[in-house]
Amino acid sequence: MNNIPSVNLLEFLSNDPIVKQKFVDEIGNAYETIGFVALKGHFLDDTLVNTLYSEIKKFFDLPTEIKQSYEVPGIGGQRGYVSFGKESAKGRKEGDLKEFWHFGQYVQDNPELGGRVSIKM
């Protein structure tokens, strides 16, 4: 694959069931074949997107020791920072050559995750 699959959220929000189904098929195929997509039509303005990327770069440019202080033990990388080699592809023993920040929605009934917001990069 030479390109990251791209989908447009506006297609999903369309009142046309054929256009909506096209979006569903494309995002489903992308997640099944590569595991992620680029999303267009998401309503985030360019200033916010640029600020986000700038802040992300600042974090990932930090020394490893500082980034590792944001790792949350015991939850399998489901929130916070995950360093190189901690995750591996299905069926592989060697760790992936990636680091990321995993975020998700607020979880009220779990004191381990309550109040943390995470983003997977």
N, C-alpha and C positions, 0 to 999 in steps of 0.2 A: 504494500500500500504506500503510495507516494504522497497522499494528502490526508489530512484529518477530515473526517466526515463533518459536514456542516448542516445544521437544521435551522429552520426559522420558526420561532415561537408563534409568530403571527399566523402561520398556517394552522397551528393547533387551535388558536383562538378564533379561527374562521367559522362562519356559519355554514360553510359548504362541507358536507360530510366527506366528499371525495378528497378535498384539500386536507382536511383534518386527518383522514386515514393515511394519506401520503406521508404526513409528518410522523404519525405513529409507526408506520412501516420503516421509515428511514431511521428514526432514533432507535427503534428496536434492533434493526440490522446493525447499526453502528455499535451498540452496546454488546451485541453478540459476537461481532467480529473483531473489534479493536478495544472496546471497553470505555470509550469516552467520545465526546463530540464537541465541536465548536457551536455555540448557540448564538444566533442572530435574532433580532427582533425582541430583545429582552428588556427594553425600556430603561436601561442604565445609560446615562449620558456620558459622553467622551471624557469629560473632566473627572467624573467619579471613577471610570475605568482606568484612566491614566494614574490617578492618585492611588488606586488599589495596587496596580502593578509596581508603582514606585515603592510603596510600603512593603510589598512582598519581597522585592529585590533587597531592600534594606535588611529584612529579617534573614534571608538566606545568605547574605554576605557576612553575617555575624560569624565569629569563631565557633567551631563545632561544640566546644564546651558550653558556651552560652546557649546555643540552640538545644543541646541535650537537656538543659535544665527545664525545658518545656515538655519533655517526654512524660507521659502519664503511665506509670507502671501498672500492670495487672489488667489492662483493658484491651490488649492486643492491637494497639494503634488506632483505636476507634475515635480518639479525640487527641488534639494537640500535635506536637511535633513527632515525627517518626524518622529516625536517621537511616543512613545508607545501610543496606544489608539486613534490615529488620524484617522485611517482607519479601516473599519469594513467589514466583509465578506457580500456578497450579501444576503439580507434578515435578517441580524442581526442588533440589536441596540447597542450591547456592542462592544467596540473597540477591535481591534486585539492586541495581546501581542507581537508586533514586532516593531522594529524601522528600518528605512532604509534610504539610500541615493539614490535619484532618479536622473538619468541623461538621457539625450537624445541628439539628434542632434542639431546643432546650428540653431536657428530660426532668420532669418534676418529681417522679417517685423514686429516683435513684440518686442517693447522696453522692455516689462516686462521680456521676456525670452532671448533676444539677448545677446550674449556673455557668457551666462551661459552654462556650461556643467554639466549634472547630470547623476547619475547612480542609478538604483533601486537595492537595496540589499535585 
